[in-house]
Amino acid sequence: MSFTPSNFAFAVCTPGSEPLLKRELQINAPSLRLAFSKPGFVTFKSSAPLEIGASLPSVFARVSGVSFGRAEDRSAVAAFVKHLASHTGRAPAIAVFARSAGSFSEISAEASSAVARWKSELAGIEGAKPEAIAAGDLVLDIAVDPAEGAWMGVHLQPKGRAAFEGGLVPVELHPEAPSRAYLKLEEAVRLFQLPLRKGERALELGSAPGGASLALLERGLAVTGVDPGEMAPNVLSKPGFIHQRIPAGALKRSELPKPLHWIVLDMNLAPPVSLRYLERCVGPSKSTLRGCVLTLKLNEASMVAEIPSYLAKVTAMGFRDVRATHLPSNGQEICVVGKIRD
């Protein structure tokens, strides 16, 4: 039996974001046709076979690649690994994950059990890479559903992005976190391996009630939170936290932290407005600023078409390596990160 190419692509996404993913690909890859859709897992058909290593041009896909249908059992996966390795000349790493999962803490006990069973069954498959997944690796994805079985796909692990199976960042909500913004900040830092350092200063625009501020404080940063809303008492009492209880638009240059190293933004405003507030803070701080972590709200599905323009605006402010994704804990919004210096 020889290796058979596939005309199908797959995308793993956060359950509930499928409509945004589909809309995005109608714009970025109009030749693809929807083939299969379940919460957190969508496949598309191409008119021609896809090359190994192909991925979808999508912000909303946590992982994407070439789909190879159902994984019936260990023997079927072992046979596929053999043919894939022969075809590519590379030993694939194997990633097993729950097909329909939001954030790490939301995986059901049933799904966790099913994933554990598959990992146990696939351990030690001949020809598979035994080491942890690294940048540039060929990865065989096994997406597991407790009721419907498992599906196989193949992708190349991108550089500059930590290798979490299924794109699911292993972060638990801090017991004292006043909001899920804690998860969003931690997922972004771990996924993009952002080098936050103890003793640095961060400015958070849209800080209330304090989830992201708590994450930054726990990492040893000093934080100035800007928000007219109330901060959680446990965040207000943390050493190193300052609350400017004003709208972001009222913040004066003289009130910016000095030196400023990181800007975190999460405001319920249209992205062009949020980005204007970001730009006002970047200019005076560019000599010390290291990077930004932004949550941009997409309150209308039509805003998906504007994502490239939002990224271009961030780049024009002087940020480099600007990237966007839909984090496991994101709602109808995206995470954008950028760096000015390492």
SULRA-V5155 format. One line per field, one symbol per residue. ss: DSSP state (H for helix, E for strand, C for the rest). phi: phi as a letter, one per 40 degrees, with the letter a starting at -180 (. if undefined). burial: b if it has 16 or more other ideal C-beta (glycine too) atoms within 10 Angstrom, else e. A space follows every 50 residues. Layout:
# SULRA-V5155
ss: ???
phi: ???
burial: ???
This chain:
# SULRA-V5155
ss: CCCCCEEEEEEECCCCCHHHHHHHHHHHCCCCEEEEEECCEEEEEEEEEE CCCCCCCCCCCCEEEEEEEEECCHHHHHHHHHHHHHHHCCCCEEEEEECC CCCHHHCCHHHHHHHHHHHHHHCCCCCCCCCCCCCCCEEEEEEEECCCEE EEEEEECCCCCCCCHHHCCCCCCCCCCCCCHHHHHHHHHHHCCCCCCCCC EEEEECCCCCHHHHHHHHCCCEEEEECCCCCCHHHHCCCCEEEECCCHHH CCHHHCCCCCCEEEEEEEEEHHHHHHHHHHHHHHHCCCCCEEEEEEECCC HHHHHHHHHHHHHHHHCCCEEEEEECCCCCCCEEEEEEECCC
phi: .ccbcbcbbbbcacdhcddcccccccccacccbdbaabdgabbbbbcbdc cchcbccbccccaaaccbgcbcadccccccdccccccbgbcccbbbaccb accdcccccccccccccccccccgccgccccccbdgccbccbcbbdcbgb bbababcccgaccbdggcccbbcdcbccaccdccccccccccfcccbdgc bbbbcgccchccdccccccgccbbbbacccccdccdcccgbbbccacdcc ccdccccbcbbbbbbabcbcddcdccccccccdcbccbcbaabbbbcbcb dccdccddccccccccchcbfcbbabcdccccabbbbabbac
burial: eeeeebbbbbbbbbeebbebbbbbbeebeeebeeeeeebbbbbbbbeeeb ebebbbebbbbbbbbbbbeebeeeeebbebbbebbeeeebbbbbbbbbbb bbbbebbeeebeebbeebbebbeebeebbeeebeeebbbbbbbbbbeeeb bbbbbbbeeeeebbbbbbbebebeeebbbbbbbbbbbbbebbebebeeeb bbbbbbbbbbbbbbbbbebebbbbbbbeeebbeebeebeebebbeeebee beeeebbeebbbbbbbbebbbeebbebbebbbeebeeebbbbbbbbbbee eebbeebeebbebbeebebeebbbbbbbbbebbbbbbbbbee
